[in-house]
């Protein structure tokens, strides 16, 4: 099947405006602005079944429909903060197929009546921002962005904004704070960004991959989009495959592809030909899946992954073979979340701090049994108490590693005098 | 010399991105600009940006403190920031970092005696499929280096040292 999102793999020059336009590029945006009402575009996206690709999986059209029409101006913000360990799909879209993403931003802006859109890129994407700035300038020059587009009354400007190294800014309210020139700390919700977003105005925040789908939906219709994928998961998805596989990378596949197919058919098998021990289905914030036959044969869609006690999330699949122990793995993930906790709410700030201390004690072989129980207990106490998902994320691998891989936390293996 | 005097074009471009009544939004891009010459934000730059945006210098300093890509201390001209997060670590990033430190004769966080290279361990850079990988941050910006071997890395170090000396 031809690529829909990673189209540069079929058409290497798709990053050039004339090539993109020759392939039908910006026809969808033109069609929307000249022949569709904003509400019709939103309805189309709603009917397509597209769900947010950043991890939460919220229906995109529904999100757009929350924007009230009695508070102005409106904003669209593209979330290009991509910072979850194991996730690297948005970067490839922006680097190699930038116009499809930008057209998605433009259509989203038209649908919610925004005349300004910001693309929030993590600071490390310095060169990606430079690419997008150049592409935006080309679009303005070509009359595809700017004032009175296609002879209509609609005007749109798109701007890039670089973050500066903070995972938390992927959380949408922290991201908005960051654009406003403040520390990236999540806001208390409600109110949600749809009502009180950027500069206190109604704002839609969408992930890059989500937006890259929009031109396809407007061009080909909701039914066509729905026909791809599975019943509860419409469309295609980019799976970022990393860890112990021979061919890590991004794989654009229909929903419903199994883990076994992803790892062995596309990913070239497991490093060192060893068995898969654990799968993290959604990056470092994922629950730890025991990689038995049932898991390997589970189709990757929103509902099926949930039956494994995990989430599809951003579909960042980290493969772990039997050469490593999971105490080491969760040491890595805890270290990450402790570093990235913004410090605003106590359960996350203190909880991640203590989880790191406890896993280090366990690694040193100190009172392994008691400290493992305590670590599990602390992780459980963080859950459901945090201002934003980061705190929750920090615990998923911890609790599930201890519950599902008890052998890796055996005092006899980790040694120590008090086992 | 203030940023506006030194880089009038850039400052104007940055300010134009945000609504006039929301100029505080410009603090992050202005901080990158302030880091351009020295690789870190000076106290004078904090004051300068604060004045430009009608906020306090504490408002600016908290941004420097919160985000990892802003620095308030001088370090090497080039910061080699190696990702050692889980996906990279599964592909040997910890060992890579150790070897790099060994070859440069520094510990993580330290700077080579010639003042050129600081080695840092950083969080995920979204290059998980191309590990071992790192980014090089300087006042000029950030560049990724992926699928790295130690040989390629040491060649890069030599090239950075050469261009760093020339700029000096």
Interface residues (C-beta under 8 A of the other chain):
Chain A: X82 X83 X84 X85 X86 X87 X88 X90 X91 X122 X123 X124 X125 X126 X127 X159 X161 X162 X163 X164 X165 X166 X167 X178 X179 X180 X181 X182 X183 X184 X199 X240 X241 X242 X243 X244 X248 X249 X250 X280 X284 X316 X318 X320 X324 X329 X332 X333 X336 X339 X340 X342
Chain B: X17 X18 X19 X22 X24 X25 X26 X27 X28 X29 X31 X32 X53 X55 X59 X62 X63 X66 X67 X68 X69 X70 X85 X86 X87 X89 X90 X91 X122 X123 X124 X125 X126 X127 X128 X129 X130 X131 X135 X141 X142 X143 X144
